[in-house]
């Protein structure tokens, strides 16, 4: 994690707080929610993605390297596609993050994870987002 974290700006905090995050029902063992670029203000969405990537820390989700960002007991992340092709921003409670689960020795083994990560990484703009979450 960055030693001097930069918090979300007020306008990004308002954007994040005002949007309706969707629960990822297809991964109940990994409770999290997400925003889809096409359903929100694209300019603010991209600014959040850039903030996560600039101010976050390197981590892993199973075998995939991911950049995570923490603020106010929530962990935010995207799946490595270039910023302009990123279609999903995810978030979960810090207590539900993979880092917290590794620390508590509770990491579900879910065969769907690889498929979901591949779709998100590919910038699933042409696929139905409901398939991935």
Secondary structure, DSSP 8 states (H G I E B T S, - for coil): --SS-----HHHHHHHHHS--EE-GGGTTS--EEEEGGGS-HHHHHHHHHHHHHH-EEEEETTEEEEEEEETTEEEE--SS-GGG--EEEEEEGGGSHHHHHHTT-----THHHHHHHHHHTT-TTS-HHHH-
